[in-house]
Amino acid sequence: MPQAVLNPFQLLAITARMVAMKASAFSDVRTWVFDLDNTLYPPSARLFDQIEVRMTDWVMAALGVARDEADRLRTHYWATYGTTLAGLMTEHGVDPGPYLTHVHEIDLSPLSLDPDLAERIGALPGRKIVYTNGSAPYAERVLVARGLGRVIDAVYGVEHAGFRPKPERAAFETVFAADGIDAGMAAMFEDDPRNLAAPHEMGMRTVHVAPAPAPADHIHYHTDDLTGFLAQLGQPAEVAE
């Protein structure tokens, strides 16, 4: 049988219902948790390209290996332990402080202010926090470069989780306990699908922020436009200067 063709008014009505259902799903959220890298700025900024080079340099110097081997180890530790740092600490006893300082000393000029995103985050009801596997000082620099610092209530880095990385559930539990987060009334926005599994298990709404979806049971929503997604959850409020 031929499929019925919907007219523009029917399509508009369907879209409106879908937006209303999405807004309803987030209606009781009172804590909004945002990852940092490639979540609060577009992947096209390619900041992580810089970070990866500095990670490899650190591995070369700390372990005395050639660049190819350092790249291999960096990737292996990320896949096995969640972050390169976690692998270095576990297998080589690396001091995390100097490492974090070194790898995050990067050029932030590819970033630009994003007043639309700031407005949408500022409009969200309740508390807004950033939780990153990077360091908190680095996250604060990025937020300033993006014009988002004034709408974020707290910033947590890997140091606040005892240097345990996402996706470990214990890392989330440590940070959320410090902030007093009720996971059942919270949402997590993240570019790495692995890092949404624990939030899902804890009862959070999960949103994968990335150019392409990665369907999985622990991912409730996907968006390639964080500003547009947040716009569907409510009307923007005035952001104080």
C-alpha atoms as one frame of an Amber mdcrd trajectory, in Angstrom:
protein
   0.000   0.000   0.000   1.255   3.508  -0.746   2.306   5.451   2.338   0.252
   8.463   3.308   1.988  11.784   2.745   1.707  14.176   5.664   0.937  17.774
   4.924   3.035  20.581   6.465   0.493  21.207   9.226   0.543  17.543  10.273
   4.341  17.524  10.285   4.354  20.677  12.398   1.924  19.113  14.866   4.062
  15.964  15.158   7.195  18.039  15.717   5.437  20.096  18.379   4.333  16.940
  20.207   7.864  15.523  20.108   9.309  18.756  21.516   6.654  18.789  24.250
   7.478  15.182  25.178  11.187  16.026  25.386  10.526  19.068  27.573   8.304
  16.950  29.822  11.059  14.353  30.248  13.330  17.042  31.694  10.677  18.944
  33.650  11.864  17.730  37.072  15.599  18.131  36.409  17.209  20.438  38.949
  20.902  19.735  38.310  22.398  19.960  34.835  25.814  18.332  34.484  27.901
  19.196  31.440  31.091  17.595  30.240  33.577  20.126  28.868  35.682  19.075
  25.884  33.720  18.680  22.629  30.503  19.246  24.599  30.560  22.926  25.576
  32.534  23.813  22.476  32.324  22.281  18.988  34.718  19.477  18.013  35.777
  21.653  15.077  37.836  23.727  17.553  40.127  20.660  17.752  41.524  21.521
  21.174  42.041  17.867  21.907  44.496  17.635  19.025  46.735  19.958  21.012
  46.162  18.061  24.253  46.989  14.712  22.651  50.314  16.037  21.349  51.215
  17.227  24.839  50.091  13.908  26.347  52.368  12.047  23.958  55.269  14.393
  24.801  54.734  13.687  28.494  54.643   9.923  27.989  57.852  10.095  25.941
  59.657  12.069  28.653  58.259  10.137  31.633  58.743   6.636  30.247  61.693
   7.211  27.937  59.992   5.797  24.849  59.830   6.910  21.221  56.870   8.880
  19.878  55.214   5.924  18.140  55.283   3.875  21.340  54.102   6.853  23.389
  51.132   7.299  21.050  50.323   3.605  21.336  50.467   3.700  25.128  48.397
   6.890  25.301  45.637   5.266  23.241  45.896   1.972  25.133  45.622   3.659
  28.530  42.613   5.716  27.385  40.807   2.593  26.162  41.746   0.481  29.194
  41.566   2.906  32.099  39.285   5.698  30.870  42.053   8.295  30.574  45.736
   8.299  29.710  46.433   9.744  33.163  44.701   6.844  34.917  46.893   4.381
  33.014  50.059   6.308  33.823  49.137   6.466  37.513  48.172   2.788  37.695
  51.077   1.315  35.752  53.850   3.847  36.392  52.942   5.852  39.509  52.967
   9.170  37.642  52.289  12.300  39.742  49.014  13.674  38.301  49.595  17.343
  39.189  52.473  18.194  36.848  50.929  16.013  34.131  47.622  17.876  34.227
  49.361  21.239  34.166  51.510  20.255  31.196  48.854  18.706  28.958  46.389
  21.591  29.438  48.802  24.419  28.601  47.250  24.885  25.166  46.152  27.699
  22.873  42.463  28.538  23.355  42.266  30.995  20.458  40.169  28.554  18.356
  37.325  29.121  20.846  34.835  31.947  20.506  32.202  33.437  22.779  28.807
  31.753  22.542  26.140  34.082  23.965  23.300  31.896  22.658  24.550  28.849
  24.535  25.149  30.976  27.640  21.565  32.209  27.458  20.157  28.704  27.128
  22.222  27.286  29.977  21.370  30.278  32.127  17.670  29.662  31.506  17.746
  26.140  32.897  16.081  25.778  36.293  18.330  24.765  39.144  22.038  24.179
  39.394  24.433  23.965  36.442  27.828  22.305  36.858  30.728  21.200  34.669
  32.400  17.856  35.332  35.415  16.996  33.189  38.173  14.396  33.054  40.493
  17.355  32.591  41.553  19.685  35.395  39.281  22.294  36.942  41.658  25.220
  36.185  41.709  24.212  32.523  37.910  23.957  32.483  37.603  27.428  33.984
  39.841  28.859  31.235  37.681  27.219  28.565  34.480  28.528  30.141  35.859
  32.069  30.141  36.878  31.735  26.486  33.338  30.586  25.648  31.603  33.219
  27.799  29.972  30.519  29.927  31.625  31.089  33.289  28.844  33.290  34.633
  26.120  30.674  34.052  27.980  27.738  35.627  27.606  27.251  39.380  30.514
  24.864  39.987  33.380  23.225  38.127  34.730  19.771  38.950  37.837  18.234
  37.424  39.359  14.787  37.653  41.162  15.941  40.795  37.819  16.246  42.588
  37.159  12.541  41.888  40.446  11.503  43.467  41.892  11.286  39.943  39.517
   8.441  39.118  38.202   9.063  35.604  34.850   8.896  33.977  33.487   6.365
  32.991  34.062   4.809  36.455  30.876   4.991  38.504  32.915   5.718  41.629
  34.206   8.895  39.991  30.672  10.141  39.348  29.563   9.179  42.853  32.444
  11.113  44.431  31.742  14.304  42.497  27.973  14.072  42.846  28.242  13.496
  46.593  30.475  16.570  46.912  27.896  18.675  45.080  24.874  17.106  46.782
  23.339  15.946  43.498  20.171  13.851  43.460  20.795  11.745  40.364  17.083
  11.133  39.913  16.616  14.860  39.333  19.677  15.435  37.174  20.761  15.270
  33.538  24.175  14.529  32.024  25.440  15.986  28.731  28.522  14.276  27.341
  30.324  13.647  24.032  31.832  10.246  24.987  29.140   7.533  24.963  31.083
   5.483  27.540  30.660   8.253  30.072  26.864   8.106  29.970  26.562   4.499
  31.181  27.063   5.230  34.891  24.771   8.304  34.892  22.063   6.168  33.276
  22.510   3.486  35.940  22.260   6.179  38.622  18.914   7.396  37.279  19.950
  10.502  35.356  18.639  11.658  32.011  21.490  11.202  29.508  22.211  13.257
  26.393  24.921  12.341  23.896  26.330  15.549  22.355  28.196  14.651  19.173
  28.042  15.025  15.385  26.800  11.433  14.959  24.597   9.299  17.241  25.857
   6.180  19.009  22.663   4.291  19.837  22.750   2.425  23.145  20.316   1.628
  25.926  22.094   4.026  28.295  21.767   6.988  25.895  18.337   8.591  26.087
  18.845  11.464  23.646  21.341  12.530  21.016  21.978  16.010  19.665  24.545
  17.603  17.402  23.321  21.058  18.509  23.424  21.595  22.277  22.029  25.126
  22.049  19.099  23.952  19.944  18.434  21.003  22.245  18.328  23.217  25.333
  16.060  25.672  23.507  13.449  22.920  23.251  13.386  22.486  27.029  12.028
  25.939  27.839  12.135  29.630  27.120  15.387  31.507  27.705  15.720  33.831
  30.672  17.715  37.023  30.896  21.393  36.356  31.599  22.770  38.852  34.096
  25.756  40.882  33.034
